[in-house]
């Protein structure tokens, strides 16, 4: 299915990929690299999991160096930001991430920011929106494109992403907070 992603009009664009180090974003970065697109990697260290967060940052930087592509990283004090804004850690991480991605995009004249949201994320968002009573707008889920943001994996399931990673022998990081009920995940789709 890489031909579906590679056949897009992104070949002439300069892209910025949010890379957490998790399976979803690693597959997106690998597909983008395999397609020969011009891109850079952006990694957010939300400082929520100590050494594990720092190891994720090192892992993503190693990928960028191996592919000889630009690498951007930032460390946030997410908990302090969440407290100051009186919002959840998840919402704080989301706000910090997307604001920083946009800053990097503007500073470096990248055309689009790519994130690794997939079909399962979309379904989860729709269900969450329905429980919140968002009405018809909530049923639409995650848009494939918003302004300067693209989500090229939205048509693929988590199982398809896992199969691609296994077939291509891709290494990725597992966020330990995804195995718990604590809301401190560094949001693997970045």
SULCORWO-V114264 format. One record per residue. PSI is psi in radians with two decimals (999 if undefined). D_LAST is the distance of its C-alpha to the last C-alpha in whole Angstrom. Layout:
{{PSI | D_LAST} {PSI | D_LAST}}
This chain:
{{0.02 | 21} {-0.46 | 20} {-0.52 | 23} {-0.72 | 21} {-0.75 | 18} {-0.46 | 21} {0.13 | 23} {3.09 | 21} {0.35 | 22} {-0.15 | 19} {-0.55 | 22} {0.09 | 23} {2.74 | 20} {2.15 | 18} {2.67 | 14} {2.13 | 11} {2.23 | 8} {1.97 | 5} {1.91 | 6} {-0.50 | 6} {-0.17 | 9} {2.95 | 9} {-0.75 | 11} {-0.89 | 9} {-0.53 | 7} {-0.73 | 10} {-0.78 | 12} {-0.80 | 11} {-0.74 | 12} {-0.77 | 15} {-0.77 | 16} {-0.73 | 15} {-0.81 | 17} {-0.62 | 20} {-0.28 | 20} {0.33 | 21} {2.72 | 19} {2.07 | 19} {2.87 | 15} {2.86 | 14} {2.42 | 11} {2.23 | 9} {2.28 | 8} {2.17 | 8} {1.88 | 11} {0.01 | 11} {0.73 | 15} {-0.31 | 15} {0.46 | 16} {-2.21 | 18} {-0.66 | 19} {-0.73 | 16} {-0.75 | 13} {-0.64 | 16} {-0.63 | 16} {-0.75 | 12} {-0.79 | 13} {-0.72 | 16} {-0.81 | 15} {-0.63 | 12} {-0.66 | 15} {-0.70 | 17} {-0.84 | 16} {-0.77 | 16} {-0.71 | 19} {-0.61 | 20} {-0.05 | 20} {0.89 | 21} {2.74 | 18} {2.53 | 17} {2.27 | 15} {2.37 | 13} {2.73 | 12} {2.62 | 13} {2.29 | 14} {2.60 | 14} {1.41 | 17} {-0.69 | 15} {-0.78 | 18} {-0.73 | 20} {-0.76 | 18} {-0.76 | 18} {-0.78 | 22} {-0.57 | 23} {-0.12 | 21} {0.84 | 22} {2.94 | 19} {2.81 | 17} {-0.70 | 15} {-0.81 | 12} {-0.66 | 13} {-0.81 | 13} {-0.73 | 10} {-0.85 | 9} {-0.82 | 11} {-0.82 | 11} {-0.95 | 8} {-0.63 | 9} {-0.73 | 12} {-0.74 | 12} {-0.77 | 10} {-0.70 | 13} {-0.84 | 15} {-0.74 | 14} {-0.83 | 15} {-0.79 | 18} {-0.51 | 19} {0.15 | 19} {0.68 | 20} {2.49 | 17} {-0.74 | 17} {2.67 | 14} {2.28 | 10} {2.31 | 9} {2.81 | 6} {0.51 | 7} {2.44 | 8} {-3.10 | 11} {-0.70 | 15} {-0.68 | 15} {-0.71 | 12} {-0.80 | 14} {-0.75 | 17} {-0.73 | 16} {-0.75 | 15} {-0.82 | 19} {-0.74 | 20} {-0.77 | 19} {-0.70 | 20} {-0.70 | 23} {-0.44 | 24} {-0.14 | 23} {0.68 | 26} {-0.12 | 24} {-2.74 | 26} {-0.60 | 26} {-0.61 | 23} {-0.42 | 21} {-0.44 | 22} {-0.41 | 20} {-2.59 | 17} {2.17 | 14} {2.55 | 15} {-0.54 | 15} {2.33 | 15} {2.04 | 15} {-1.84 | 17} {0.32 | 15} {2.26 | 12} {2.53 | 12} {1.38 | 11} {-0.22 | 13} {0.10 | 12} {-0.45 | 14} {-0.03 | 17} {2.51 | 16} {2.88 | 17} {-0.66 | 15} {-0.74 | 18} {-0.68 | 18} {-0.76 | 15} {-0.71 | 17} {-0.75 | 20} {-0.79 | 19} {-0.75 | 17} {-0.80 | 21} {-0.67 | 23} {0.13 | 21} {0.80 | 21} {2.41 | 18} {2.54 | 17} {2.94 | 14} {2.49 | 13} {2.12 | 14} {1.98 | 12} {-0.47 | 16} {-0.27 | 15} {-0.30 | 14} {0.01 | 18} {3.04 | 19} {-0.03 | 19} {2.38 | 18} {0.92 | 15} {0.28 | 14} {2.48 | 11} {0.32 | 8} {1.38 | 6} {-0.40 | 5} {-0.24 | 4} {999 | 0}}
